[in-house]
Amino acid sequence: QVQLVESGGGLVQAGGSLRLSCAASGRTFSNYAVGWFRQAPGKEREFVATISWSGESTYYAESVKGRFTISRVNAKKTLYLQMNSLKPEDTAVYSCAAGSSIVELTTTPAGDFYWGQGTQVTVSS
């Protein structure tokens, strides 16, 4: 079991920045690929960014590429998402997830992974 707890969400104006954190406990965090996903009201959960267990490989959705940066510190069992140049369409509940395969994590947003409870990000225009 891996327990994940997100933090750092909030209300920000368009063009602003937020940094999300996802703290892990339980099984060895460094064994897992991890990622961020988001779900806006009335929409399905979508992939945002993933990172391999070593941090060497990262993947981003086209909609956030160049604005968001995913990173991890295995010694702290923590995943981060730095979000810059935020847009109103970034408004959603952001959740972190952990899985054994970065490919599966990246391509299957509704997969059977370990999930956090989510944190709300609201971007005002």
Backbone bond lengths (Angstrom), bond angles and torsions (degrees), N, CA, C in turn:
res aa  C-N    CA-C-N  psi(-1)  N-CA   C-N-CA  omega(-1)  CA-C   N-CA-C  phi
1 Q - - - 1.463 - - 1.520 110.20 -
2 V 1.312 114.65 141.67 1.460 122.24 172.94 1.521 107.31 -126.30
3 Q 1.298 116.49 126.88 1.456 121.17 176.29 1.529 108.59 -102.34
4 L 1.314 115.94 134.46 1.460 121.96 -176.61 1.526 109.67 -126.13
5 V 1.327 115.94 134.03 1.462 120.58 179.35 1.530 108.84 -132.31
6 E 1.329 115.82 119.10 1.458 121.45 179.96 1.525 111.26 -89.64
7 S 1.320 114.96 154.45 1.457 121.72 174.22 1.521 108.79 -155.01
8 G 1.328 115.52 166.43 1.455 119.84 174.77 1.514 115.48 104.47
9 G 1.332 116.89 -4.16 1.453 118.51 178.23 1.518 111.13 -71.23
10 G 1.331 115.54 172.42 1.457 119.77 178.91 1.502 111.69 164.53
11 L 1.326 115.11 -166.19 1.459 122.81 -179.92 1.521 108.81 -104.50
12 V 1.316 116.52 130.07 1.462 121.34 -178.90 1.524 109.18 -142.81
13 Q 1.311 116.54 150.74 1.457 120.05 177.04 1.525 110.50 -79.05
14 A 1.301 115.50 155.40 1.461 120.74 176.84 1.536 109.56 -55.57
15 G 1.333 114.30 137.01 1.454 120.12 -177.01 1.516 113.40 92.45
16 G 1.313 116.85 -11.12 1.446 121.74 -179.02 1.520 112.78 -83.50
17 S 1.327 114.84 -174.88 1.467 121.58 -176.61 1.521 111.28 -131.90
18 L 1.312 114.92 152.58 1.465 122.82 171.64 1.515 107.95 -143.79
19 R 1.328 115.32 153.58 1.461 120.64 174.87 1.526 108.03 -124.75
20 L 1.320 114.49 117.35 1.453 120.31 177.23 1.522 109.80 -92.50
21 S 1.331 115.25 147.23 1.450 121.75 175.18 1.514 109.67 -126.00
22 C 1.320 115.62 150.67 1.462 122.01 177.14 1.520 106.76 -135.46
23 A 1.331 115.70 109.64 1.458 121.41 -178.67 1.521 109.81 -94.05
24 A 1.319 115.96 130.68 1.465 121.20 -177.51 1.514 111.28 -108.85
25 S 1.313 115.62 150.98 1.466 122.33 173.04 1.520 107.86 -145.31
26 G 1.302 116.55 165.63 1.451 120.50 -179.17 1.518 110.81 100.34
27 R 1.306 116.37 -130.14 1.456 120.92 -176.98 1.522 111.52 -63.98
28 T 1.311 115.90 164.92 1.445 122.03 -174.33 1.525 111.61 -57.94
29 F 1.328 114.83 112.71 1.468 121.42 -177.36 1.515 111.21 -59.38
30 S 1.314 116.93 -38.25 1.470 120.27 -174.21 1.523 112.65 -69.69
31 N 1.321 118.48 -8.93 1.462 120.84 177.47 1.528 112.85 -79.41
32 Y 1.324 117.05 -13.18 1.455 121.54 -169.66 1.529 113.53 -113.16
33 A 1.316 114.43 143.56 1.454 120.02 162.46 1.525 106.49 -74.91
34 V 1.310 116.35 146.06 1.463 120.34 -178.64 1.522 109.85 -135.46
35 G 1.299 114.92 161.16 1.451 117.61 -177.99 1.510 113.03 -162.52
36 W 1.334 113.63 173.47 1.464 122.56 176.99 1.509 110.04 -115.76
37 F 1.307 114.76 141.25 1.444 123.06 178.06 1.523 107.54 -135.20
38 R 1.335 116.61 161.22 1.454 118.95 178.58 1.517 110.20 -142.96
39 Q 1.318 113.89 154.66 1.456 120.03 178.49 1.515 109.09 -139.72
40 A 1.308 115.72 118.11 1.457 122.02 177.06 1.527 109.02 -91.15
41 P 1.326 117.66 157.87 1.468 120.34 -179.52 1.520 111.67 -55.79
42 G 1.324 115.65 130.23 1.457 121.02 177.84 1.511 115.23 77.07
43 K 1.337 116.50 4.49 1.460 119.75 -179.32 1.523 110.33 -121.09
44 E 1.327 115.01 162.79 1.452 119.79 177.17 1.532 110.53 -79.13
45 R 1.310 115.28 157.10 1.462 120.43 175.16 1.530 109.17 -60.92
46 E 1.336 116.19 138.42 1.459 119.39 179.11 1.526 111.01 -129.40
47 F 1.293 113.77 152.13 1.457 122.57 177.77 1.522 109.63 -69.61
48 V 1.329 116.60 138.73 1.462 122.03 176.22 1.526 110.06 -114.19
49 A 1.334 116.88 -56.03 1.462 120.84 -178.09 1.514 109.25 -163.08
50 T 1.328 116.27 147.84 1.457 121.59 175.07 1.520 109.87 -134.87
51 I 1.333 114.51 159.87 1.455 120.95 -179.26 1.520 108.79 -143.39
52 S 1.327 116.44 140.52 1.460 121.06 -178.05 1.527 111.06 -72.35
53 W 1.321 116.06 170.08 1.456 120.25 -176.34 1.533 111.33 -59.82
54 S 1.327 116.72 -33.15 1.462 120.59 -178.25 1.523 112.52 -87.17
55 G 1.312 116.34 -15.50 1.462 120.38 -175.11 1.518 113.53 87.24
56 E 1.317 117.38 -0.85 1.463 120.04 -175.34 1.527 112.53 -77.83
57 S 1.305 116.89 -26.90 1.463 120.27 -178.37 1.516 110.16 -115.90
58 T 1.324 115.62 132.29 1.458 121.16 176.71 1.519 109.90 -133.54
59 Y 1.318 115.96 150.45 1.453 122.17 178.52 1.526 107.77 -135.95
60 Y 1.325 115.50 144.16 1.454 121.01 -178.48 1.520 110.89 -133.45
61 A 1.318 115.24 146.71 1.452 119.36 169.06 1.522 108.46 -68.09
62 E 1.324 116.47 147.23 1.461 120.56 -178.70 1.525 111.69 -57.94
63 S 1.309 116.43 -33.07 1.461 120.76 -175.36 1.530 113.14 -69.13
64 V 1.339 117.73 -17.64 1.470 120.27 -177.65 1.523 112.22 -117.55
65 K 1.319 117.02 -6.65 1.458 120.66 -176.43 1.533 110.06 -59.48
66 G 1.335 115.47 132.33 1.458 120.57 -178.85 1.521 113.77 88.75
67 R 1.326 117.29 -13.54 1.472 121.37 179.85 1.526 111.86 -113.93
68 F 1.329 117.22 -35.09 1.461 122.06 -177.97 1.526 109.54 -107.98
69 T 1.343 115.60 148.11 1.454 121.02 175.88 1.528 109.17 -133.69
70 I 1.327 115.76 125.28 1.449 121.29 177.50 1.523 108.99 -98.34
71 S 1.332 116.33 141.53 1.456 120.67 177.86 1.524 108.90 -152.47
72 R 1.319 115.56 165.92 1.462 120.12 178.98 1.523 109.55 -146.21
73 V 1.330 114.94 150.81 1.458 121.98 173.27 1.523 105.92 -126.11
74 N 1.320 115.97 100.73 1.464 119.83 -174.26 1.526 112.09 -63.79
75 A 1.322 116.66 -34.72 1.468 119.56 179.70 1.522 111.69 -62.74
76 K 1.326 116.40 -26.90 1.469 121.24 178.12 1.520 112.14 -100.34
77 K 1.333 116.39 -0.65 1.470 121.23 -177.97 1.531 110.60 52.63
78 T 1.307 115.94 44.94 1.460 119.95 -175.40 1.516 111.48 -133.35
79 L 1.317 114.41 139.70 1.461 124.32 175.96 1.517 107.32 -111.72
80 Y 1.333 115.60 144.68 1.465 120.19 -179.20 1.521 110.89 -127.93
81 L 1.321 115.12 156.51 1.463 121.44 169.52 1.518 107.36 -139.03
82 Q 1.322 116.05 108.56 1.455 121.45 175.16 1.510 108.11 -87.83
83 M 1.315 116.80 120.87 1.454 122.10 -176.67 1.517 109.24 -116.47
84 N 1.317 115.98 116.25 1.463 122.32 179.30 1.527 110.33 -116.01
85 S 1.305 115.86 164.13 1.467 121.35 178.23 1.525 111.32 49.20
86 L 1.299 115.86 48.53 1.460 120.68 -175.35 1.519 111.62 -65.58
87 K 1.329 114.85 146.44 1.457 122.97 -179.06 1.534 108.94 -121.04
88 P 1.315 117.52 156.18 1.469 119.15 177.42 1.534 112.73 -55.26
89 E 1.316 117.09 -32.79 1.467 119.73 179.86 1.525 113.21 -72.11
90 D 1.318 117.80 -5.47 1.462 121.06 173.07 1.528 111.74 -82.36
91 T 1.312 117.24 -6.93 1.459 121.28 179.90 1.524 110.60 -61.39
92 A 1.338 115.94 124.53 1.464 121.12 -177.14 1.531 108.73 -178.38
93 V 1.318 114.95 171.42 1.470 120.77 166.73 1.522 106.69 -88.40
94 Y 1.319 115.18 124.40 1.466 121.35 -178.97 1.522 109.15 -102.00
95 S 1.331 114.96 130.18 1.458 120.88 -179.28 1.520 109.88 -126.42
96 C 1.313 116.17 147.21 1.459 120.24 173.32 1.530 108.78 -102.58
97 A 1.312 114.51 155.34 1.456 120.87 -178.43 1.512 109.72 -144.76
98 A 1.324 116.03 154.11 1.459 122.28 178.11 1.521 108.96 -129.29
99 G 1.332 115.41 137.82 1.451 121.33 179.30 1.511 110.96 -149.58
100 S 1.316 115.91 165.70 1.463 119.85 -177.07 1.524 112.31 -80.56
101 S 1.321 117.78 -19.80 1.459 121.55 -176.71 1.522 110.60 -123.98
102 I 1.336 117.14 121.28 1.459 119.36 179.02 1.524 110.46 -68.15
103 V 1.316 117.52 -30.35 1.465 120.04 178.53 1.526 109.85 -65.74
104 E 1.306 116.18 -48.09 1.465 119.90 178.88 1.522 110.47 -64.39
105 L 1.319 117.36 -41.46 1.461 121.12 -179.87 1.529 110.85 -62.18
106 T 1.317 116.35 -37.70 1.460 121.00 -177.25 1.520 112.46 -75.21
107 T 1.319 117.28 -34.11 1.460 121.04 -171.16 1.522 113.88 -101.70
108 T 1.321 118.47 -6.78 1.464 120.57 -175.36 1.528 110.31 -131.66
109 P 1.327 118.60 78.19 1.467 121.52 -176.79 1.519 113.95 -58.93
110 A 1.311 117.64 -21.74 1.467 120.47 -179.88 1.519 111.62 -102.36
111 G 1.325 117.04 21.25 1.451 120.91 -175.20 1.513 114.85 -70.64
112 D 1.319 114.59 171.25 1.458 122.40 -179.04 1.525 109.04 -86.87
113 F 1.332 115.34 80.94 1.453 121.64 -177.71 1.529 109.45 -120.14
114 Y 1.308 115.64 175.53 1.457 119.94 169.40 1.530 107.25 -81.59
115 W 1.342 116.47 132.05 1.463 121.18 -175.99 1.522 111.37 -124.55
116 G 1.324 114.90 147.45 1.448 120.17 168.85 1.517 110.14 -86.06
117 Q 1.346 115.97 179.28 1.466 119.63 -175.58 1.522 112.07 -86.00
118 G 1.317 117.62 -14.92 1.455 121.82 177.56 1.520 113.56 97.52
119 T 1.319 115.02 155.71 1.461 122.08 176.06 1.531 108.31 -138.33
120 Q 1.324 116.65 136.90 1.457 121.35 -174.74 1.520 110.81 -81.55
121 V 1.313 115.22 132.07 1.464 122.48 172.13 1.522 107.52 -119.84
122 T 1.320 115.61 123.23 1.456 121.09 179.30 1.515 109.25 -124.01
123 V 1.330 116.04 124.82 1.455 121.97 -179.18 1.522 108.18 -114.06
124 S 1.315 115.81 117.72 1.464 120.64 -178.93 1.520 110.12 -92.17
125 S 1.321 115.00 148.96 1.473 119.93 -178.66 1.518 111.59 -89.94
